[in-house]
């Protein structure tokens, strides 16, 4: 995702699903400023770090002042809840979302 930082610098953000050696998955972020150079991985996952629902397939919608992150994950942890569901997160966490449009 191409973005502009709060200071006006262009940045490239790559959201990805990762899996650890125990099979747990989470959504990570790697980014860089400007147009070249290596991507730097975020120090911690951005979504699902403590989840048993196996988040995957991240998609981001950026708006002025906030971003929405959507993922596919299991609907729950009980028997029969392994079908896919969509989950969402918002950043920053204290963002004021606009009212829905009809």
N, CA, C and O of each residue as an XYZ file, in Angstrom:
408
protein
N       0.850     -1.158      0.000
C       0.000      0.000      0.000
C       0.900      1.225      0.000
O       1.797      1.334      0.836
N       0.675      2.136     -0.913
C       1.407      3.394     -0.932
C       0.707      4.371      0.000
O      -0.520      4.470      0.002
N       1.487      5.086      0.786
C       0.934      6.012      1.767
C       1.849      7.214      1.895
O       2.940      7.249      1.326
N       1.389      8.191      2.648
C       2.189      9.377      2.962
C       2.200      9.515      4.478
O       1.149      9.468      5.118
N       3.388      9.685      5.054
C       3.502      9.800      6.507
C       2.932     11.135      6.981
O       2.622     12.014      6.177
N       2.802     11.270      8.289
C       2.298     12.521      8.870
C       3.214     13.698      8.549
O       2.784     14.851      8.581
N       4.478     13.404      8.237
C       5.430     14.475      7.884
C       5.535     14.684      6.380
O       6.352     15.480      5.917
N       4.699     13.960      5.604
C       4.673     14.155      4.160
C       5.607     13.254      3.370
O       5.717     13.414      2.155
N       6.279     12.319      4.015
C       7.189     11.419      3.300
C       6.411     10.256      2.686
O       5.554      9.668      3.347
N       6.702      9.921      1.430
C       6.044      8.749      0.842
C       6.535      7.476      1.531
O       7.691      7.384      1.943
N       5.647      6.511      1.646
C       6.038      5.239      2.253
C       5.322      4.092      1.546
O       4.256      4.263      0.953
N       5.932      2.942      1.628
C       5.359      1.712      1.106
C       5.116      0.800      2.292
O       6.038      0.527      3.061
N       3.885      0.322      2.454
C       3.522     -0.591      3.542
C       3.078     -1.912      2.946
O       2.254     -1.944      2.032
N       3.621     -2.996      3.462
C       3.257     -4.340      3.019
C       2.690     -5.090      4.216
O       3.403     -5.352      5.185
N       1.413     -5.435      4.149
C       0.758     -6.234      5.182
C       0.802     -7.687      4.719
O       0.536     -7.979      3.553
N       1.134     -8.592      5.627
C       1.290     -9.987      5.242
C       0.845    -10.904      6.387
O       0.828    -10.502      7.550
N       0.491    -12.126      6.039
C       0.173    -13.145      7.034
C       1.425    -13.983      7.253
O       2.080    -14.401      6.299
N       1.749    -14.222      8.512
C       2.896    -15.043      8.868
C       2.467    -16.143      9.819
O       1.445    -16.031     10.495
N       3.251    -17.202      9.864
C       2.941    -18.344     10.723
C       4.209    -18.724     11.475
O       5.288    -18.791     10.886
N       4.080    -18.977     12.790
C       5.249    -19.367     13.578
C       5.420    -20.883     13.564
O       4.623    -21.597     12.956
N       6.455    -21.367     14.233
C       6.769    -22.795     14.200
C       5.693    -23.650     14.874
O       5.616    -24.853     14.625
N       4.862    -23.038     15.727
C       3.767    -23.766     16.375
C       2.494    -23.752     15.533
O       1.491    -24.347     15.929
N       2.516    -23.082     14.380
C       1.361    -23.035     13.504
C       0.415    -21.879     13.748
O      -0.607    -21.773     13.069
N       0.725    -21.000     14.704
C      -0.124    -19.822     14.958
C       0.184    -18.761     13.909
O       1.337    -18.574     13.521
N      -0.856    -18.070     13.456
C      -0.643    -17.028     12.459
C      -1.059    -15.664     12.992
O      -1.850    -15.558     13.929
N      -0.511    -14.633     12.379
C      -0.828    -13.246     12.715
C      -0.549    -12.404     11.482
O       0.068    -12.872     10.525
N      -1.004    -11.174     11.510
C      -0.776    -10.246     10.408
C       0.364     -9.324     10.796
O       0.350     -8.716     11.867
N       1.350     -9.223      9.920
C       2.516     -8.374     10.156
C       2.545     -7.213      9.186
O       1.752     -7.138      8.247
N       3.477     -6.312      9.434
C       3.659     -5.127      8.596
C       5.155     -4.906      8.373
O       5.953     -4.951      9.308
N       5.504     -4.671      7.140
C       6.857     -4.238      6.786
C       6.701     -2.964      5.965
O       5.766     -2.847      5.173
N       7.602     -2.018      6.146
C       7.450     -0.732      5.454
C       8.801     -0.088      5.209
O       9.821     -0.478      5.777
N       8.772      0.906      4.348
C       9.953      1.740      4.112
C       9.488      3.126      3.718
O       8.389      3.304      3.193
N      10.337      4.099      3.977
C      10.086      5.458      3.529
C      10.742      5.674      2.176
O      11.723      5.011      1.839
N      10.211      6.579      1.425
C      10.715      6.963      0.117
C      10.550      5.822     -0.880
O       9.698      4.955     -0.685
N      11.348      5.806     -1.942
C      11.081      4.913     -3.062
C      12.061      3.761     -3.202
O      11.884      2.922     -4.086
N      13.078      3.688     -2.372
C      14.006      2.570     -2.480
C      14.542      2.210     -1.105
O      14.301      2.911     -0.123
N      15.255      1.130     -1.054
C      15.795      0.640      0.205
C      15.003     -0.548      0.705
O      13.919     -0.845      0.201
N      15.550     -1.225      1.698
C      14.888     -2.430      2.209
C      13.663     -2.101      3.046
O      13.566     -1.034      3.651
N      12.738     -3.041      3.065
C      11.588     -2.930      3.951
C      12.036     -3.272      5.373
O      12.885     -4.142      5.569
N      11.468     -2.590      6.355
C      11.751     -2.862      7.764
C      10.509     -3.488      8.384
O       9.412     -2.938      8.293
N      10.692     -4.636      9.012
C       9.568     -5.331      9.637
C       9.207     -4.666     10.959
O      10.094     -4.286     11.723
N       7.911     -4.522     11.236
C       7.454     -3.977     12.512
C       7.883     -4.914     13.637
O       8.033     -6.118     13.430
N       8.077     -4.356     14.817
C       8.551     -5.141     15.958
C       7.519     -6.154     16.444
O       7.885     -7.182     17.013
N       6.250     -5.881     16.229
C       5.192     -6.773     16.707
C       4.118     -6.900     15.633
O       3.977     -6.009     14.795
N       3.357     -7.996     15.647
C       2.253     -8.130     14.695
C       1.250     -6.990     14.855
O       1.112     -6.421     15.938
N       0.557     -6.663     13.776
C      -0.440     -5.593     13.821
C      -1.856     -6.124     14.063
O      -2.765     -5.344     14.347
N      -2.051     -7.446     13.952
C      -3.379     -8.026     14.169
C      -3.235     -9.512     14.467
O      -2.452    -10.212     13.825
N      -3.997     -9.984     15.445
C      -4.122    -11.415     15.680
C      -3.009    -12.078     16.448
O      -2.899    -13.303     16.411
N      -2.171    -11.324     17.146
C      -1.019    -11.917     17.825
C      -1.413    -12.951     18.868
O      -0.697    -13.936     19.051
N      -2.523    -12.755     19.551
C      -2.928    -13.705     20.587
C      -4.169    -14.500     20.182
O      -4.849    -15.078     21.029
N      -4.453    -14.525     18.892
C      -5.667    -15.168     18.401
C      -5.421    -16.621     18.003
O      -4.376    -16.951     17.443
N      -6.378    -17.470     18.291
C      -6.350    -18.861     17.839
C      -7.170    -19.029     16.559
O      -7.447    -20.154     16.145
N      -7.562    -17.911     15.927
C      -8.471    -17.958     14.786
C      -7.769    -17.922     13.430
O      -8.431    -17.860     12.394
N      -6.443    -17.960     13.427
C      -5.648    -18.056     12.196
C      -5.955    -16.955     11.182
O      -6.391    -17.259     10.072
N      -5.739    -15.689     11.531
C      -5.991    -14.625     10.551
C      -5.071    -14.751      9.339
O      -3.914    -15.157      9.450
N      -5.623    -14.390      8.177
C      -4.860    -14.481      6.923
C      -5.484    -13.523      5.911
O      -6.529    -12.925      6.170
N      -4.841    -13.386      4.775
C      -5.333    -12.592      3.648
C      -5.687    -11.156      4.045
O      -6.844    -10.755      3.920
N      -4.711    -10.380      4.520
C      -5.022     -9.002      4.928
C      -5.361     -8.106      3.742
O      -4.849     -8.283      2.637
N      -6.232     -7.147      4.001
C      -6.608     -6.120      3.026
C      -6.810     -4.824      3.798
O      -7.454     -4.821      4.847
N      -6.267     -3.727      3.289
C      -6.311     -2.444      3.997
C      -7.032     -1.403      3.161
O      -6.814     -1.295      1.955
N      -7.896     -0.638      3.822
C      -8.556      0.521      3.213
C      -8.124      1.747      4.016
O      -8.416      1.847      5.208
N      -7.434      2.671      3.368
C      -6.942      3.869      4.052
C      -7.847      5.052      3.752
O      -8.243      5.279      2.609
N      -8.164      5.794      4.790
C      -8.978      7.002      4.703
C      -8.227      8.113      5.423
O      -7.326      7.825      6.211
N      -8.570      9.372      5.178
C      -7.921     10.455      5.920
C      -8.164     10.290      7.428
O      -9.307     10.309      7.884
N      -7.098     10.132      8.179
C      -7.195     10.037      9.633
C      -7.314      8.646     10.215
O      -7.147      8.482     11.423
N      -7.596      7.627      9.402
C      -7.681      6.260      9.929
C      -7.555      5.249      8.794
O      -7.728      5.575      7.620
N      -7.252      4.023      9.177
C      -7.199      2.910      8.232
C      -7.979      1.741      8.803
O      -8.050      1.560     10.018
N      -8.561      0.951      7.917
C      -9.253     -0.271      8.304
C      -8.481     -1.465      7.757
O      -8.097     -1.480      6.588
N      -8.257     -2.456      8.599
C      -7.596     -3.695      8.207
C      -8.631     -4.807      8.282
O      -9.234     -5.029      9.332
N      -8.837     -5.501      7.174
C      -9.754     -6.635      7.114
C      -8.935     -7.906      6.932
O      -7.942     -7.909      6.206
N      -9.346     -8.981      7.587
C      -8.686    -10.275      7.439
C      -9.743    -11.367      7.346
O     -10.879    -11.193      7.788
N      -9.354    -12.484      6.770
C     -10.156    -13.698      6.816
C      -9.612    -14.530      7.961
O      -8.397    -14.655      8.112
N     -10.490    -15.099      8.766
C     -10.060    -15.961      9.868
C     -11.167    -16.954     10.172
O     -12.255    -16.859      9.604
N     -10.905    -17.910     11.062
C     -11.932    -18.865     11.479
C     -13.020    -18.116     12.237
O     -12.743    -17.129     12.917
N     -14.245    -18.582     12.120
C     -15.378    -17.922     12.778
C     -15.325    -18.071     14.297
O     -15.874    -17.232     15.012
N     -14.691    -19.097     14.792
C     -14.605    -19.316     16.235
C     -13.700    -20.482     16.545
O     -13.071    -21.046     15.649
N     -13.634    -20.846     17.811
C     -12.751    -21.933     18.223
C     -13.509    -23.197     18.619
O     -12.889    -24.215     18.928
N     -14.831    -23.148     18.615
C     -15.621    -24.342     18.958
C     -15.755    -25.258     17.746
O     -15.537    -24.836     16.610
N     -16.112    -26.507     17.998
C     -16.351    -27.448     16.896
C     -17.385    -26.871     15.948
O     -18.423    -26.376     16.385
N     -17.113    -26.929     14.672
C     -18.030    -26.404     13.675
C     -17.825    -24.937     13.345
O     -18.460    -24.423     12.424
N     -16.952    -24.246     14.076
C     -16.701    -22.819     13.834
C     -15.474    -22.582     12.959
O     -14.947    -21.470     12.939
N     -15.010    -23.592     12.238
C     -13.803    -23.421     11.441
C     -14.070    -22.839     10.061
O     -13.141    -22.713      9.264
N     -15.328    -22.478      9.755
C     -15.619    -21.832      8.480
C     -15.084    -20.389      8.506
O     -14.931    -19.814      9.583
N     -14.803    -19.806      7.352
C     -14.195    -18.469      7.326
C     -15.165    -17.361      7.729
O     -16.374    -17.442      7.510
N     -14.587    -16.337      8.319
C     -15.307    -15.121      8.702
C     -14.394    -13.935      8.429
O     -13.178    -14.093      8.321
N     -14.971    -12.769      8.318
C     -14.189    -11.549      8.116
C     -14.111    -10.808      9.444
O     -15.121    -10.610     10.120
N     -12.893    -10.399      9.810
C     -12.674     -9.582     11.007
C     -12.052     -8.269     10.554
O     -11.451     -8.195      9.482
N     -12.198     -7.244     11.368
C     -11.660     -5.930     11.005
C     -11.031     -5.268     12.214
O     -11.434     -5.496     13.355
N     -10.038     -4.447     11.939
C      -9.406     -3.621     12.957
C      -9.289     -2.210     12.420
O      -9.307     -2.000     11.207
N      -9.169     -1.241     13.314
C      -9.036      0.163     12.920
C      -7.774      0.735     13.566
O      -7.427      0.390     14.695
N      -7.111      1.597     12.843
C      -5.932      2.288     13.388
C      -6.008      3.751     12.984
O      -6.356      4.037     11.838
N      -5.705      4.675     13.855
C      -5.372      4.443     15.256
C      -6.585      3.960     16.039
O      -7.727      4.155     15.625
N      -6.317      3.324     17.182
C      -7.388      2.703     17.975
C      -8.416      3.706     18.473
O      -9.562      3.335     18.727
N      -8.032      4.963     18.615
C      -8.971      5.980     19.119
C      -9.572      6.830     17.999
O     -10.074      7.925     18.252
N      -9.523      6.331     16.766
C     -10.067      7.084     15.628
C     -11.585      7.245     15.773
O     -12.273      6.345     16.255
N     -12.079      8.380     15.356
C     -13.520      8.630     15.292
C     -13.972      8.313     13.871
O     -13.611      9.008     12.921
N     -14.761      7.264     13.740
C     -15.224      6.857     12.420
C     -16.416      7.710     12.003
O     -17.235      8.089     12.841
N     -16.513      8.011     10.715
C     -17.670      8.779     10.242
C     -18.922      7.919     10.290
O     -18.828      6.693     10.340
N     -20.105      8.553     10.276
C     -21.333      7.750     10.249
C     -21.432      6.990      8.947
O     -20.872      7.421      7.939
N     -22.136      5.860      8.940
C     -22.269      5.082      7.705
C     -23.059      5.854      6.658
O     -23.942      6.654      6.969
N     -22.712      5.587      5.419
C     -23.445      6.200      4.307
C     -24.467      5.186      3.801
O     -24.174      3.992      3.731
N     -25.654      5.649      3.452
C     -26.684      4.721      2.959
C     -26.291      4.093      1.640
O     -27.044      3.291      1.089
